[in-house]
Amino acid sequence: LRMATDADTLNPAHGSLAAKCLMTTLDELQSEGKLPAGARDTVLKAFESSFKQEMEEKLPRFWKLSLKGQLKGYQLCGKQAAFDVAEVSINAQSAVFSDLPLVRIRGPMAEAKKTKRKSRAM
């Protein structure tokens, strides 16, 4: 089996369950000699492209949600953030999740908008 690279851990598509299953299957096919050299990367690039398109175009509208719970911890590292929330209830447009013991939310932090401040005359 192939070792995970930094690119794998930084790519959000690779963190999904579907991607993990796909990579495992591709690794097995490659080790059995049933997958030509280079085909694995071609398939993963197509998956990443489709995943990115789905995340950017469709998912934000679908997953507008309200989350309630107790903040148990957070980590800020560079431009990345992670929040651990306990006793979570999530209300989305077409789904409701309640009494979740722990949810970790992670992703890039939004850039702060710089605004011009009016100077005061003294």
C-alpha positions, 0 to 999 in steps of 0.5 A, a space after each residue: 500500500 502507498 503511504 499518504 503524502 502531505 498533498 493527501 492530508 492537505 486536500 479536502 477531497 482526500 479526507 472524505 470517506 469516498 476518497 479513502 475507499 477509492 484510494 484503497 481500491 486503486 491501491 489494491 488494483 495497482 498492487 494486483 497489476 490490474 491498473 496501468 501505471 499512471 491510471 491511479 493519478 488520472 482517476 484521483 485527479 478526476 475525482 478531485 475535480 468533481 469533488 471540488 466542483 460539488 463543494 464550490 457550486 452545490 454544497 454551500 446552498 444545500 448545507 446552510 445550517 444552524 449548529 447549537 452545542 457547547 464549545 469544548 476546544 479550538 485550535 488556530 494554526 496559521 490560516 487553519 482553524 478547528 473547533 470541537 463542539 459537544 452535545 450538538 444539534 444541527 438543523 439543515 435544509 433537508 436534515 436534522 441531527 441531534 444529540 451528537 456527542 462531539 463534532 469537529 469542524 475544521 477548515 480555512 479561516 476567512 480573510 478579514 476585510 480591510 476597511 478604511 477608517 475615517 480619521 477624526 479631526 481634532 
